[in-house]
Amino acid sequence: MPAACISSARRMGQIGRLACLAGYLGCAAPRRLGGLVLGLQSGFATIDSVPLSGKAKVRIIANPEPHLPGNRFNDGKCDPAGRFLAGSMDEAEIKPSGSLYSLNPDGMVKTLLRGTCIANGLAWSPDYKTFYFIDTPTRTVMAYDYDLGTGALANARPAITVPTEMGWPDGMTSDAQGRLWVALWGGAKLTRWNPASGQLLEEIPLPAFNVSSCVFGGPHLTDLYITTARKGMDAGQLAKYPYSGGLFRIRTNIQGLPTFAFGG
């Protein structure tokens, strides 16, 4: 089983320590107490901020899928209340054995959805009353009513369907105008959609074939950071898209929604 490594860099470019984890790291989010909350192959965990000496402490919080050794966590992020929502997937990308979970700050885990194959993009509307979620093989962005007080989902309905020729919907983020930005795996582009109508509003071509996720950052939340991957690409695709696997930044005039921290 491969080991995932997280590096913690100190200010002014100093190199931090490495914390090596036994298993795949699927997703991570900041913690209000410092460090990160993680979605691993072995479940939910926290990692402390790395001190000047010694190694970071990794603590397993909960493993909701001990009976599914072929699963791992894939994508996740926090809501404004400090919950960490994360979805699991079948590592072979075949069986609908995944689920979407919500980890509360007190450590309790709730199952929000079952029967997913490749849990991917998560996002909210600007008022946080609507939650969006992608199960990649469905090519659909689903919308749900979201109760920020309880973290419950209701009223599932399709919001966006990505045509086959565009690639596979992967990671996702939302902006202050209520539009969704969807990364297209195998599509070499980032897209912007209106979830109210399902209309494609904008396409941003990238010199990378597998566009995997995106998030707004920068001092005014107007910079888009976009991740890409080289997985599964043949020699011809790598020659055509040599920057696959790179991290990109696009400066926009659109403000994104903030990234929230885990409350535990």
C-alpha positions as CSV (number, residue, x, y, z in Angstrom):
1,M,0.0,0.0,0.0
2,P,1.5,3.4,-1.0
3,A,2.2,6.0,1.7
4,A,0.8,9.5,1.3
5,C,3.0,12.3,2.6
6,I,2.0,15.8,3.7
7,S,4.6,18.5,3.9
8,S,4.3,21.5,6.2
9,A,6.2,24.5,5.0
10,R,7.1,27.3,7.3
11,R,7.2,31.0,6.4
12,M,9.9,32.4,4.1
13,G,10.2,29.2,2.2
14,Q,11.7,27.1,5.0
15,I,11.2,23.4,4.5
16,G,8.9,21.8,7.1
17,R,8.8,18.2,8.3
18,L,7.1,15.4,6.5
19,A,4.3,13.3,8.0
20,C,3.9,10.0,6.1
21,L,0.6,8.3,6.3
22,A,-0.1,4.5,5.9
23,G,-2.5,4.6,2.9
24,Y,-3.9,7.0,0.4
25,L,-4.7,10.6,1.3
26,G,-8.0,11.5,-0.5
27,C,-8.8,15.0,0.9
28,A,-7.8,17.5,3.6
29,A,-9.2,20.7,5.1
30,P,-7.8,23.2,7.7
31,R,-8.8,22.8,11.4
32,R,-9.7,25.7,13.6
33,L,-7.4,24.3,16.3
34,G,-4.5,24.1,13.9
35,G,-3.4,21.4,11.5
36,L,-5.6,19.5,9.2
37,V,-8.5,17.1,9.1
38,L,-8.0,14.3,6.6
39,G,-9.9,11.7,4.6
40,L,-7.7,8.6,4.4
41,Q,-8.1,5.1,3.1
42,S,-8.4,4.1,6.7
43,G,-11.0,6.8,7.7
44,F,-11.1,10.2,9.2
45,A,-8.1,11.6,10.9
46,T,-6.5,14.8,12.2
47,I,-2.9,15.9,11.9
48,D,-1.3,18.5,14.2
49,S,0.7,21.4,12.9
50,V,4.3,20.3,12.5
51,P,6.6,21.6,15.2
52,L,10.2,22.7,14.7
53,S,11.4,19.3,15.9
54,G,9.8,16.0,15.9
55,K,7.0,14.6,13.6
56,A,3.4,15.6,13.3
57,K,0.9,13.6,15.3
58,V,-1.8,11.8,13.3
59,R,-4.9,10.7,15.1
60,I,-7.6,8.5,13.6
61,I,-11.1,9.8,14.5
62,A,-13.4,7.3,12.9
63,N,-13.5,4.7,10.2
64,P,-17.0,4.4,8.8
65,E,-16.0,1.7,6.2
66,P,-13.9,-1.0,8.0
67,H,-15.9,-3.6,6.0
68,L,-14.9,-2.1,2.6
69,P,-11.1,-2.4,2.3
70,G,-11.3,-1.7,-1.4
71,N,-12.7,1.8,-0.7
72,R,-10.9,5.1,0.0
73,F,-11.9,8.7,0.6
74,N,-11.6,10.9,-2.4
75,D,-13.0,14.5,-2.1
76,G,-14.1,16.6,0.8
77,K,-14.5,20.1,2.3
78,C,-16.1,21.9,5.3
79,D,-19.3,23.7,5.6
80,P,-19.6,27.1,7.6
81,A,-20.7,25.2,10.7
82,G,-17.4,23.3,10.8
83,R,-18.5,19.9,9.6
84,F,-16.2,18.0,7.2
85,L,-18.2,16.4,4.4
86,A,-16.2,13.8,2.5
87,G,-17.1,11.0,0.0
88,S,-15.6,7.6,-0.5
89,M,-15.1,5.6,-3.7
90,D,-14.3,2.1,-5.0
91,E,-10.6,2.2,-5.7
92,A,-11.2,0.1,-8.8
93,E,-13.8,2.7,-9.9
94,I,-16.3,-0.1,-10.7
95,K,-18.7,-0.7,-7.8
96,P,-21.2,1.8,-6.3
97,S,-19.8,1.0,-2.8
98,G,-19.0,4.6,-1.8
99,S,-20.9,7.0,0.5
100,L,-21.0,10.6,1.4
101,Y,-20.3,11.3,5.1
102,S,-20.5,14.2,7.4
103,L,-17.9,14.4,10.3
104,N,-19.2,16.6,13.1
105,P,-16.7,18.6,15.2
106,D,-17.6,16.3,18.1
107,G,-16.3,13.3,16.1
108,M,-19.7,11.8,15.3
109,V,-20.1,10.6,11.7
110,K,-23.4,10.7,9.8
111,T,-24.0,9.0,6.4
112,L,-25.7,11.4,4.0
113,L,-25.7,9.4,0.8
114,R,-25.0,5.8,-0.2
115,G,-24.4,3.9,-3.4
116,T,-21.8,6.3,-5.0
117,C,-19.0,5.1,-7.3
118,I,-16.6,8.0,-7.5
119,A,-17.5,10.7,-5.0
120,N,-16.1,14.0,-6.2
121,G,-17.0,17.7,-6.3
122,L,-18.7,19.3,-3.4
123,A,-20.0,22.9,-3.2
124,W,-22.6,25.2,-1.7
125,S,-24.8,28.0,-2.9
126,P,-23.8,31.5,-1.5
127,D,-26.6,31.3,1.1
128,Y,-25.5,27.7,2.0
129,K,-29.1,26.4,1.6
130,T,-28.2,24.3,-1.4
131,F,-25.5,21.6,-1.5
132,Y,-24.1,20.3,-4.8
133,F,-22.4,16.9,-5.2
134,I,-20.8,14.9,-8.1
135,D,-20.7,11.2,-8.5
136,T,-18.4,11.2,-11.6
137,P,-19.7,8.2,-13.6
138,T,-23.2,9.8,-13.6
139,R,-21.9,12.9,-15.4
140,T,-24.4,14.8,-13.2
141,V,-24.2,17.5,-10.6
142,M,-26.9,16.8,-8.1
143,A,-28.5,19.6,-5.9
144,Y,-29.9,19.1,-2.4
145,D,-31.6,21.3,0.1
146,Y,-29.1,21.8,2.9
147,D,-29.9,22.5,6.5
148,L,-26.9,24.3,8.0
149,G,-28.3,23.8,11.5
150,T,-28.4,20.0,11.3
151,G,-26.3,19.2,8.2
152,A,-29.2,17.2,6.7
153,L,-29.8,16.8,2.9
154,A,-33.3,16.7,1.3
155,N,-35.0,17.1,-2.1
156,A,-32.4,15.6,-4.4
157,R,-32.6,16.8,-8.0
158,P,-30.2,17.1,-11.0
159,A,-28.8,20.5,-11.6
160,I,-26.2,20.0,-14.4
161,T,-25.5,17.2,-16.9
162,V,-22.1,17.2,-18.6
163,P,-22.2,15.9,-22.2
164,T,-20.1,12.8,-22.9
165,E,-17.8,14.6,-25.4
166,M,-16.8,17.2,-22.7
167,G,-15.1,14.7,-20.4
168,W,-16.0,13.6,-16.8
169,P,-17.1,16.0,-14.1
170,D,-14.5,15.9,-11.2
171,G,-13.8,18.5,-8.6
172,M,-16.0,21.6,-8.2
173,T,-16.2,25.0,-6.4
174,S,-18.8,27.8,-6.4
175,D,-18.6,31.6,-6.6
176,A,-20.4,34.5,-5.0
177,Q,-22.8,34.7,-7.9
178,G,-24.1,31.2,-7.3
179,R,-22.4,29.7,-10.3
180,L,-20.5,26.4,-10.3
181,W,-17.0,25.8,-11.6
182,V,-16.5,22.2,-12.6
183,A,-13.2,20.6,-13.5
184,L,-13.4,18.1,-16.4
185,W,-11.2,15.0,-16.2
186,G,-10.2,14.0,-19.7
187,G,-11.7,17.3,-21.0
188,A,-8.7,19.7,-20.8
189,K,-10.8,22.5,-19.4
190,L,-12.5,24.2,-16.5
191,T,-16.1,25.1,-16.9
192,R,-18.6,27.5,-15.3
193,W,-22.3,26.6,-15.1
194,N,-25.6,28.1,-14.0
195,P,-27.1,25.4,-11.7
196,A,-30.5,27.0,-11.8
197,S,-30.8,26.4,-15.6
198,G,-28.1,23.8,-16.2
199,Q,-26.6,26.2,-18.8
200,L,-22.9,26.1,-19.6
201,L,-21.6,29.7,-19.3
202,E,-17.9,29.6,-19.9
203,E,-15.1,27.2,-20.8
204,I,-11.4,27.8,-19.9
205,P,-9.1,25.5,-21.9
206,L,-6.0,24.3,-20.1
207,P,-2.8,22.7,-21.3
208,A,-3.5,19.6,-19.2
209,F,-5.8,16.7,-20.1
210,N,-7.1,15.6,-16.7
211,V,-8.4,18.6,-14.8
212,S,-9.2,17.4,-11.3
213,S,-10.3,20.2,-9.1
214,C,-10.4,24.0,-8.4
215,V,-10.8,26.5,-5.6
216,F,-10.8,30.3,-5.2
217,G,-8.1,31.9,-3.2
218,G,-5.9,35.0,-3.0
219,P,-6.4,38.2,-1.0
220,H,-9.8,38.9,-2.6
221,L,-10.9,35.3,-3.4
222,T,-10.6,36.1,-7.1
223,D,-7.7,33.8,-8.0
224,L,-8.7,30.3,-9.2
225,Y,-6.3,27.5,-8.3
226,I,-6.7,24.5,-10.5
227,T,-5.2,21.0,-10.0
228,T,-4.5,18.5,-12.8
229,A,-3.3,14.9,-13.1
230,R,-1.3,12.6,-15.4
231,K,-3.0,9.3,-14.4
232,G,-3.9,7.0,-17.2
233,M,-2.4,9.2,-20.0
234,D,-0.6,7.6,-22.9
235,A,2.5,8.9,-24.7
236,G,0.5,10.8,-27.3
237,Q,-1.6,12.5,-24.7
238,L,1.4,13.5,-22.6
239,A,3.1,14.9,-25.7
240,K,-0.1,17.0,-26.5
241,Y,-0.6,18.0,-22.8
242,P,2.9,18.2,-21.3
243,Y,1.7,20.3,-18.3
244,S,-0.7,17.6,-17.1
245,G,0.0,17.1,-13.4
246,G,0.6,20.8,-12.9
247,L,-1.0,23.4,-10.6
248,F,-2.4,26.4,-12.4
249,R,-3.6,29.9,-11.2
250,I,-6.1,32.0,-13.2
251,R,-6.8,35.6,-12.1
252,T,-10.5,36.5,-12.5
253,N,-12.9,39.3,-11.8
254,I,-15.2,36.9,-10.0
255,Q,-15.2,36.4,-6.3
256,G,-15.4,32.9,-4.9
257,L,-16.8,31.6,-1.7
258,P,-14.4,31.2,1.3
259,T,-12.8,27.9,2.4
260,F,-14.0,26.9,5.9
261,A,-12.2,25.0,8.6
262,F,-13.1,21.9,10.6
263,G,-14.5,22.7,14.0
264,G,-12.9,19.8,15.8
